[in-house]
Amino acid sequence: MFGEKPQELPQDFAFIMVPEFTMMPVTSAIEPLRIANRLSEKTLYKWTMHSEDGKPVAASNGILAMVNGDLDAIPEHATIVVCGGLNVQRYADKRLLSWLRKADRRGHDIGALCTGAHILAEAGLLDGYKCTIHWENLPGFSEAFPEIDATGGLFEIDRDRFSSAGGTTALDMMLTLIASQHGADLASAVAEAIVHSPIRHHSEHQRMSLPARIGARHPKLVSIIEEMEGNLEEPLSPSVLAKQAGLSTRQLERLFRRYLDRSPKRYYLELRLKKARSLLLQTDMSVINVALACGFSSPSHFSKCYRAFYGRTPYRERGIPALAAGGAERAS
C-alpha cells in the first residue's frame, strides 16, 4: 500500500510522462525524494522516467524531457506515477491503458500527478477509490466519470492509489509519504530544505478563497457568488438570489456594480460560459449536453453567448468546421 514502509530499500518510482505533461508537479514529486536521500544519507528512493515508446517527451512548456526507457523498462516492483497535463484525454490510448491494467494485476501501487487521474479513470483503476485532479479539470472529470469520488483536495492517498492535483501539491503528497515511511522529523527537514512549510493536509482547498479571487470581502456578495457557483446547471433568478441574501434586486444590482463592475446577470453568465469552455476542451460531451449542463435552454442561444464572450462558437472551440457543426452553428 502506498505510504507503508517498503520491505526493501531503495523504493523505486517510475514516472510515466504523457505528452504535454506539466513539469511543475513532476519536479515537485521528485525533489522531496532526492532531498530525503541526501538528508538521511541513505538511498531511500530511486526513480526512473518513462514514455510509452521510450522516446523523449515534450512537456507543456516545450521542454523536451529525456526518459530511461519505455513502459517495458519499468522496474518490476516500482510505484507507478502517471504524469498528465494539457489535453490529457488525447493521450489515454489503448496500449497505455492496457499496460496500466496489467500493472495493477501485478500488484503495483499506481498514482497520478495533475490530470494523470483522467488516464487512471479511463483504465478503470479509480473505481471504488478516492482521487483528486486539478480544479480546472474537475468539472469535466466529474461529468466524464460521475461514479468516481473526486474530492477536489490537494492530494488523495487511498490504499494502493494516490493522486495529486497538480502544481506544488505533489510536494505535500511526497512529504506526507516520507513522514509515514521514515518519520515526521525527516519530512520536516525536507520541507525546510525546499522552503515549504508547513506541510499542507490533503483536504485543504486547491483554490484561493473566494474573497481573494474576486478581490472583495463583502459577506453578502461572497454568499451570492457561492450560490451562483453551486447552481450553474439550473441558474437562479436575480430575485431569488436577492431574497436569499436579504436584499432587494436593486441592492443586488448596486452591489455587483460596485465591487465587480458588471451586473449580477452578466457575472452569472460568465461563470456558466467558463464552465462550458472547460467541458468543451476536457470532455467528449456533445455541444448540446454542454449547453444543458451550463444552464442554456437551446444550443443556438448558447452558441450566440459563447461567441460574444470568446469570439468563436463552441464548435470552433473544438475545431469542428461550420459544415460539420450543422444547424446550431448556422443559427448562431
N, C-alpha and C positions, 0 to 999 in steps of 0.2 A: 504494500500500500504506500502511496506517495506520502512522505512525511515520516515514515518509520525509518529507524536507523538501519542502513543496509548491512547485510551479513558480511559482506566483503568490501574492502576499500581498495581503490577509489570507486566511487559510484559514477557510472557512465551516463552522460546525457547525449542524446542525438537530436540535433536541431534540423528539422526539415524545412528548407527555405522555399516558400511558394513564390512564384514571380510576382513582383510589385509588393513584396513583403515590406513591412515598416521596420526600419532599422532600430529605432529607439527601444522598443520592447526587447529586441534580441540582445542588445548590449546591456540593457537593464537586468536581464536574466543571467547573463554570463559573468559580468563583472563581480557580483557578490560571491560567486563560486571561486573565481580567481583569487579574490582578496581573502576569502576564508582559508584557502590553501596557504597563502603567504603568512597570514597571522597565526595560524595553527602550526606552521612549519611541518605540515603533513600534506600529502596529496589526497585530500578528501574527495575531490571531484575531478573528473575528466570530461571533456566534451569534444564532439566532432560535428561538422557541418555537412549537410547532405542536400542534394536536389534529386528530383525524380530520375533524371538521366545522367547525373554525375557531372554536368556542365555548370559553369558559373551562372549565378542568378542575379538579375538586376533588381535592386531594391526600389522602393517607390521614389527615393531621392536620386535615382540614377546611378548610384554607386554599384559597381559590379562586385558581388561577393564570391570569393573562391570557396570551393567545398572540398571535403575529403573523399567524396565518392557518391555513388548513387544509393538507392534505398537498400539494395542487397549488401552494401558495405556497412550497414549499421550494426554495431556490436550486439551480440546475442541477448544480453540481459539489460540493454540500455533503457533508460527512461526516455521516452519519445516526446518531442515537443514540436508541434506543427506551428509554423510562424506565418501568419497571414498579414494582409494589408489591404491595399486597394483592389477593387474588382475581384474579390476572393471567389465569388460564385463562378467565375470563368475557369478557375483552376482546380475545381473539385472533379478531376477526371476519373474515369473508371479504374485505371491502373493504381492510382494513389489510394482511392477508396478501398479497393480490394486488398492492397498491401496492408493498410491500417487494420482492416478486419482480421487479417491473418495474424498481425502483431498482437491484437487483442486476444486471440485464441491461444497465442504462445505465452500469455501472461504478462506482457509489458504494461507498465504504468504509462498512460498516454495523456498528454495535455496539449494546451494551445495557448498561444500568445495573440493578443489583439483579435483579428477576425478569423484566426485559425479555428475557432469554435464552430464556425459555419461548416468547415470541412469535416470535423468530427461528427457534427449533426447529420450531414449528408451520408456519412458512413454508418449511421445508426449507433454510434458509440456514446451518445449522450442520453439515450433513452433511460429514464429512471435515475438520472444524475442531476445535481445542481451544476450550473455553469454561469459564466458571465461573458460579456462581449462589450466592445466599445459602445458608449452611449449613442453615437451617431448611427450605429448599425443595429441597435437593439430593436427599434420598431420593425424593421424589415425581417430580422431574425425571428421575432415573435410571430409575425404573420406567416413566415415560411414554416416554422416549427412550433405550432401552438401547444403541442403536447410536452415540450421540453421546459423545464423550470429554469428560466434565465433570470437571475436575480438582479442584474444591473449593479452588483457590488464591484469593489476594486478587483478582487480575485475570489476564486472558489476552489477549495480542496475537498473532494468528495470521494473517499476510498481510493480507487486507482485512477481517478480522473482529476484533472486540475486545469484551471483556465485563469488567465488574467486579462483585464480589459484593454490593455494597450498602454502606450506612453510609459510612465515610470511605475505603473502598478506591478510590473514583474519584479521590481526591486523588493517591494513589500512581500510578495509571494515567496521569493527565494530567501529573504531574511527570515520569514516565518519557518520555512523548511530547515534552514540552518539551525534555528533555535530548537526545533523539535528533535533534530538529529544529533546535534553536537553542543547544545546548551545555549541559554539566553546570553551568557557573557560573550561568547564568540559572535553571536548575531549582533549584539550591541556594538562590539568593537568594529565589525564590518560596516555597520550603519554609520558609525562615526567616521570611518576612513573615507566613505564616499559622501560625507556631509549630508546624510539623510537621517534626520531624527525629528520626531520619534517614528518608530515603525508603525505604519497605519494598519488598522484592523480591516479584515476582508470586507466587512459590511458597510464601511464608510462610502459616502456618495462619490461618484466619479466627477460630477459637475460641480461648479461653484454654486453657492446658494443663489436662489432666485433674486434676492435683493442685489447681490453683487453683479449678476448677469444683466439686470435691467438698469442698474445704476440708481436705484431708488429704494427706500426702506418704508414707504408708506404702507402700513399694515393692510389697509383695505385694498389697495392696488395689488399687493402681493397675493392676497387671498383670491381676488378676482382672476388674476392670471393663472393661479393654480387650478381654479375651476375650468378655465379655458383649456389648459394643457391636458386636463383629465377628461375633457369632453370634445374631442376633435371629430369623432365619427358622427356624433349627434350634437351639433353645436347648440348652445343655449342662447336664447334671445337676449338683447341688451336689457330688456325689462326684467327678465328672470335674474340675470347677473346682478343688476342694481338692487333688486329686492333682497337677494341673498346677502348682499353686503350692507344692507340698511341704508341705501342711497336712493335718490331719485335718478331717473335716466339722465336728467340734465346734469346732476352732480357727477354721475359716471362719465359723461362726455368730457366735462371740465377736468376731471382727474386724469384721464388719459391724455388730453391735450397738454396739460401742464407738465407731466412727467415724461411722456413718450412722444409728444408732438404728432400724434395721429389719433384717429377716432378708435373707440373700442372695437367697432365692426372691422376696421382696417387691420388692426393689430391681430384680431382673431383670424381673419382671412390669411394673413401672412404666416401665422403658426400652422394653419392647415396646409398651405402650399409648401412650406418647408418639409413637413412630414411627407407630403405627396412626392416631392423630389427624392427624398430618401428611399421611399418604396419603389419608385421607378428605377432608381440606379442599383438597388440592392436586392430586388426580388424579381421573380418572373410573373408577378401578378399582372393581369390584364389592366389596361388603362381604365376600363370601366370599373373594375374592382378597386383600383387605387382611388378613383374618384369617390366611390361609395364609402371607402374606409376613411376618407378625409372630409366627409360631410357634404359632398356635392351631389345633388339630385340628378344631374344629367351630365353626360360626357362633354356636350358642347359648351355648357356653362363652365365646367372645369377647365376645358382647353382654352377658353377665352380668358379666364382669370390667370391661368398659368402663363400664357403668352404675354399678358400685360405685365406680369411681375418679373418673369425670367427672360423675356424676349424671344422665346421659342415655345412651340407647343409640346405637350407631353410626348407625342410621337417622335418629334425631332430630338427630344432629350435622349431618347433611346436609339436614335439613328435610324428610325423607320421612315422611309421616303413617303411623300404625300400620297402617292397612288396606292401604296400598300396599307396606309392608315385607314383609308375608306372615308365613310361619311362623317365621322367625328372630326377628322382633320379638316375637311372642307367646310364643315359647319362652323368651325372656329374662325 
